[in-house]
Amino acid sequence: LMVFVKLKDGCHAEPAELARFVNDNAPYFFVPRYIEIAADLPHTPTGRVQKFALRERGVGPATWDRVAAGFGVRR
């Protein structure tokens, strides 16, 4: 599971903080393996997020990997 997060202007969060929040407030299988903080998300002319464009981007150097970081999911 991979999520792209666009933060509100002036807000700051680390991917590990987001994973910890999800782990504390949702079932363990909701914790994404990959998290990327994006400056902007691609949109269609009608304002919907272009999910296919995010899938094409895939995992890159700016993507945080839960397994590589050693983040343990609590069940």
N, CA, C and O of each residue as an XYZ file, in Angstrom:
300
protein
N       0.845     -1.166      0.000
C       0.000      0.000      0.000
C       0.894      1.235      0.000
O       1.826      1.337      0.798
N       0.604      2.166     -0.897
C       1.362      3.413     -0.989
C       0.400      4.577     -0.943
O      -0.658      4.549     -1.573
N       0.773      5.611     -0.189
C      -0.057      6.810     -0.131
C       0.782      8.030     -0.496
O       1.958      8.134     -0.146
N       0.143      8.939     -1.203
C       0.711     10.246     -1.486
C      -0.037     11.230     -0.606
O      -1.268     11.231     -0.578
N       0.700     12.069      0.114
C       0.094     13.008      1.052
C       0.442     14.420      0.622
O       1.610     14.753      0.419
N      -0.585     15.247      0.485
C      -0.383     16.666      0.229
C      -0.794     17.397      1.498
O      -1.961     17.376      1.889
N       0.169     18.039      2.131
C      -0.092     18.744      3.381
C      -0.645     20.137      3.103
O      -0.389     20.723      2.052
N      -1.404     20.652      4.060
C      -1.898     22.018      3.961
C      -0.717     22.980      4.012
O       0.340     22.644      4.544
N      -0.897     24.165      3.462
C       0.157     25.172      3.475
C       0.561     25.482      4.907
O      -0.288     25.683      5.775
N       1.856     25.517      5.141
C       2.385     25.838      6.458
C       2.487     24.655      7.405
O       3.030     24.794      8.501
N       1.982     23.504      7.010
C       2.039     22.312      7.865
C       3.288     21.500      7.537
O       3.807     21.541      6.422
N       3.749     20.768      8.532
C       4.927     19.920      8.354
C       4.674     18.593      9.052
O       4.193     18.571     10.185
N       4.989     17.503      8.396
C       4.871     16.173      8.984
C       5.895     15.258      8.334
O       6.220     15.395      7.154
N       6.383     14.344      9.111
C       7.308     13.329      8.608
C       6.509     12.065      8.297
O       5.503     11.793      8.953
N       6.945     11.295      7.307
C       6.229     10.055      6.983
C       6.110      9.100      8.171
O       5.083      8.440      8.330
N       7.137      9.021      8.998
C       7.077      8.134     10.168
C       5.986      8.586     11.137
O       5.333      7.750     11.762
N       5.782      9.898     11.269
C       4.706     10.407     12.124
C       3.345      9.978     11.584
O       2.468      9.566     12.343
N       3.177     10.077     10.275
C       1.914      9.676      9.656
C       1.668      8.181      9.838
O       0.550      7.765     10.142
N       2.711      7.374      9.651
C       2.577      5.931      9.833
C       2.239      5.606     11.289
O       1.421      4.724     11.551
N       2.853      6.302     12.225
C       2.572      6.095     13.647
C       1.116      6.453     13.968
O       0.454      5.746     14.727
N       0.624      7.548     13.391
C      -0.764      7.957     13.599
C      -1.731      6.892     13.081
O      -2.691      6.531     13.762
N      -1.471      6.394     11.871
C      -2.334      5.362     11.300
C      -2.263      4.098     12.152
O      -3.287      3.466     12.409
N      -1.072      3.729     12.587
C      -0.892      2.531     13.397
C      -1.639      2.632     14.726
O      -2.158      1.633     15.222
N      -1.695      3.828     15.301
C      -2.369      4.030     16.586
C      -3.887      4.119     16.454
O      -4.603      3.851     17.419
N      -4.393      4.494     15.270
C      -5.816      4.790     15.125
C      -6.578      3.910     14.139
O      -7.778      4.103     13.944
N      -5.915      2.967     13.527
C      -6.572      2.121     12.535
C      -6.012      0.699     12.652
O      -5.009      0.489     13.335
N      -6.643     -0.269     12.001
C      -6.108     -1.630     12.015
C      -4.700     -1.678     11.412
O      -4.357     -0.866     10.553
N      -3.898     -2.629     11.867
C      -2.494     -2.718     11.451
C      -2.333     -2.832      9.947
O      -1.334     -2.364      9.401
N      -3.300     -3.448      9.259
C      -3.156     -3.637      7.812
C      -3.442     -2.365      7.026
O      -3.289     -2.359      5.805
N      -3.851     -1.292      7.688
C      -4.029      0.003      7.031
C      -2.723      0.791      6.955
O      -2.637      1.758      6.198
N      -1.716      0.403      7.716
C      -0.456      1.145      7.742
C       0.245      0.951      6.400
O       0.611     -0.171      6.051
N       0.435      2.038      5.642
C       1.047      1.898      4.318
C       2.531      1.577      4.410
O       3.227      2.021      5.323
N       2.995      0.800      3.450
C       4.430      0.519      3.403
C       5.180      1.726      2.856
O       6.267      2.050      3.334
N       4.616      2.383      1.871
C       5.268      3.526      1.237
C       4.458      4.789      1.467
O       3.238      4.794      1.307
N       5.152      5.869      1.846
C       4.510      7.175      2.018
C       5.379      8.204      1.311
O       6.599      8.234      1.476
N       4.723      9.046      0.521
C       5.447     10.139     -0.140
C       4.699     11.442      0.109
O       3.500     11.550     -0.152
N       5.429     12.425      0.617
C       4.868     13.759      0.812
C       5.014     14.478     -0.522
O       6.128     14.710     -0.992
N       3.884     14.831     -1.131
C       3.890     15.459     -2.449
C       3.584     16.950     -2.330
O       2.748     17.359     -1.524
N       4.258     17.745     -3.129
C       3.984     19.186     -3.156
C       2.628     19.456     -3.789
O       1.923     20.386     -3.398
N       2.274     18.644     -4.760
C       0.989     18.797     -5.435
C       0.591     17.458     -6.028
O       1.445     16.617     -6.311
N      -0.693     17.264     -6.214
C      -1.208     16.049     -6.822
C      -1.747     16.382     -8.212
O      -2.313     17.458     -8.407
N      -1.581     15.477     -9.181
C      -2.099     15.751    -10.524
C      -3.628     15.676    -10.535
O      -4.214     14.756     -9.965
N      -4.263     16.645    -11.183
C      -5.721     16.705    -11.250
C      -6.201     16.731    -12.695
O      -5.488     17.164    -13.600
N      -7.419     16.260    -12.886
C      -8.088     16.353    -14.182
C      -8.676     17.759    -14.309
O      -8.690     18.506    -13.331
N      -9.154     18.128    -15.477
C      -9.795     19.446    -15.629
C     -11.014     19.647    -14.714
O     -11.380     20.779    -14.399
N     -11.638     18.534    -14.291
C     -12.794     18.650    -13.392
C     -12.414     18.610    -11.920
O     -13.291     18.651    -11.058
N     -11.117     18.531    -11.616
C     -10.654     18.603    -10.232
C     -10.426     17.279     -9.533
O     -10.068     17.269     -8.356
N     -10.617     16.178    -10.207
C     -10.374     14.881     -9.580
C      -8.889     14.538     -9.638
O      -8.184     14.954    -10.557
N      -8.418     13.779     -8.654
C      -7.020     13.351     -8.632
C      -6.811     12.274     -9.687
O      -7.590     11.326     -9.786
N      -5.748     12.431    -10.473
C      -5.415     11.456    -11.511
C      -4.642     10.300    -10.875
O      -3.414     10.333    -10.794
N      -5.369      9.287    -10.430
C      -4.751      8.160     -9.742
C      -3.800      7.383    -10.649
O      -2.785      6.859    -10.191
N      -4.132      7.312    -11.930
C      -3.258      6.587    -12.852
C      -1.881      7.252    -12.936
O      -0.873      6.561    -13.085
N      -1.829      8.571    -12.843
C      -0.546      9.286    -12.885
C       0.275      8.990    -11.633
O       1.500      8.887    -11.702
N      -0.393      8.853    -10.495
C       0.312      8.502     -9.262
C       0.843      7.074     -9.336
O       1.954      6.798     -8.882
N       0.056      6.171     -9.905
C       0.523      4.791    -10.066
C       1.747      4.731    -10.983
O       2.678      3.964    -10.737
N       1.738      5.546    -12.040
C       2.865      5.571    -12.972
C       4.128      6.106    -12.303
O       5.233      5.668    -12.624
N       3.971      7.048    -11.377
C       5.141      7.581    -10.647
C       5.805      6.492     -9.827
O       7.032      6.394     -9.800
N       5.009      5.678     -9.162
C       5.533      4.563     -8.385
C       6.449      5.013     -7.253
O       6.380      6.152     -6.792
N       7.296      4.107     -6.821
C       8.230      4.363     -5.731
C       9.460      5.064     -6.288
O      10.056      4.617     -7.268
N       9.827      6.163     -5.653
C      10.983      6.925     -6.104
C      11.909      7.256     -4.953
O      11.711      6.768     -3.840
N      12.911      8.075     -5.199
C      13.869      8.413     -4.145
C      13.264      9.229     -3.003
O      13.806      9.227     -1.898
N      12.161      9.919     -3.244
C      11.524     10.721     -2.194
C      10.510      9.915     -1.385
O       9.877     10.451     -0.476
N      10.352      8.645     -1.706
C       9.362      7.798     -1.048
C       9.956      7.165      0.202
O      11.049      6.600      0.167
N       9.217      7.267      1.311
C       9.625      6.648      2.570
C       9.140      5.205      2.579
O       7.976      4.941      2.279
N      10.014      4.275      2.919
C       9.692      2.851      2.959
C       9.660      2.398      4.413
O      10.667      2.476      5.117
N       8.501      1.925      4.857
C       8.328      1.494      6.246
C       9.278      0.361      6.602
O       9.841      0.360      7.696
N       9.468     -0.597      5.716
C      10.324     -1.749      5.992
C      11.791     -1.325      6.057
O      12.516     -1.729      6.967
N      12.227     -0.517      5.098
C      13.618     -0.060      5.080
C      13.939      0.817      6.284
O      15.074      0.827      6.762
N      12.937      1.559      6.780
C      13.140      2.425      7.947
C      13.092      1.645      9.253
O      13.435      2.180     10.307
N      12.670      0.390      9.195
C      12.585     -0.420     10.403
C      11.389     -0.099     11.274
O      11.404     -0.371     12.474
N      10.356      0.475     10.687
C       9.137      0.816     11.424
C       8.358     -0.457     11.705
O       7.996     -1.183     10.779
N       8.099     -0.733     12.978
C       7.366     -1.939     13.347
C       5.885     -1.659     13.480
O       5.480     -0.758     14.214
N       5.076     -2.432     12.771
C       3.632     -2.291     12.851
C       3.141     -3.069     14.070
O       3.472     -4.239     14.260
N       2.349     -2.391     14.882
C       1.814     -3.006     16.092
C       0.452     -3.601     15.781
O      -0.421     -2.911     15.253
N       0.265     -4.848     16.097
C      -1.019     -5.519     15.849
C      -1.922     -5.396     17.034
O      -3.045     -5.899     17.009
